[in-house]
Amino acid sequence: MTASSPDSPSHDLTRVEGLPVYTYDDESLGVVTRVVSTQGSNPRRYIVVKGNLYATGEYYVPEAEIQRVGQARILLQTTRDDLAEFDWFKRPEGILSTN
């Protein structure tokens, strides 16, 4: 499990809508519906994923939890078991934009 860090490398999230998202242990989390950003002194980006692993709601996955963005899918640094420790169902405060 990793912790979100503002020092994490940025990813090209311009063409990720519709890509499937997988946990590090190869469990399908869902599909990206959009990318959102927060405002303020420490802005962060999130991919919004329509979930299918635990629930059909939306996950707000911090960019810092992304290990790799490929042409066919996004791979997270997080395992399925680690997901229980995160509150990714809650919309982050200060959402600035949707693209």
FIKOLLUM-144782 format. One record per residue (C-alpha): residue in three letters; x, y, z. Coordinates in steps of 0.2 Angstrom, whole numbers, plus 5000, padded with zeros to 4 digits. Layout:
N
res,x,y,z
ALA,X,Y,Z
...
//
This chain:
99
res,x,y,z
MET,5000,5000,5000
THR,5006,5018,4996
ALA,5001,5034,5003
SER,4996,5048,4992
SER,5010,5061,4990
PRO,5011,5078,4982
ASP,5029,5073,4976
SER,5022,5058,4966
PRO,5026,5059,4947
SER,5012,5066,4936
HIS,5004,5055,4923
ASP,4996,5060,4906
LEU,4978,5059,4910
THR,4972,5068,4895
ARG,4965,5052,4886
VAL,4960,5040,4900
GLU,4941,5041,4899
GLY,4934,5024,4896
LEU,4950,5015,4901
PRO,4948,5000,4914
VAL,4957,5002,4930
TYR,4965,4987,4939
THR,4972,4985,4956
TYR,4990,4980,4958
ASP,4984,4962,4961
ASP,4975,4962,4945
GLU,4957,4965,4951
SER,4946,4976,4940
LEU,4941,4991,4949
GLY,4930,4999,4936
VAL,4931,5011,4921
VAL,4937,5029,4921
THR,4923,5042,4918
ARG,4932,5058,4920
VAL,4947,5067,4928
VAL,4945,5080,4942
SER,4956,5092,4950
THR,4956,5101,4967
GLN,4960,5119,4969
GLY,4971,5128,4983
SER,4989,5128,4988
ASN,4991,5109,4986
PRO,4981,5105,4970
ARG,4978,5086,4967
ARG,4971,5076,4952
TYR,4959,5061,4953
ILE,4953,5049,4941
VAL,4934,5046,4944
VAL,4931,5027,4942
LYS,4913,5020,4940
GLY,4916,5005,4951
ASN,4912,4987,4949
LEU,4923,4979,4963
TYR,4914,4982,4979
ALA,4900,4994,4973
THR,4893,5002,4958
GLY,4896,5020,4964
GLU,4911,5031,4960
TYR,4929,5030,4966
TYR,4939,5046,4967
VAL,4957,5038,4965
PRO,4971,5050,4968
GLU,4984,5052,4954
ALA,4997,5047,4967
GLU,4990,5029,4968
ILE,4992,5026,4949
GLN,5007,5016,4945
ARG,5005,5016,4926
VAL,4994,5023,4913
GLY,4994,5011,4897
GLN,4985,5012,4881
ALA,4973,4998,4886
ARG,4972,5000,4905
ILE,4977,5009,4921
LEU,4986,5000,4934
LEU,4986,5006,4952
GLN,4999,5004,4966
THR,4985,4998,4978
THR,4979,4980,4980
ARG,4961,4975,4983
ASP,4964,4972,5001
ASP,4971,4989,5003
LEU,4956,4997,4996
ALA,4946,4995,5012
GLU,4958,5007,5021
PHE,4954,5021,5009
ASP,4939,5032,5008
TRP,4938,5034,4989
PHE,4919,5035,4988
LYS,4919,5052,4996
ARG,4921,5067,4984
PRO,4937,5077,4988
GLU,4934,5094,4994
GLY,4938,5108,4982
ILE,4935,5100,4966
LEU,4939,5113,4952
SER,4936,5105,4936
THR,4930,5090,4926
ASN,4937,5085,4909
//
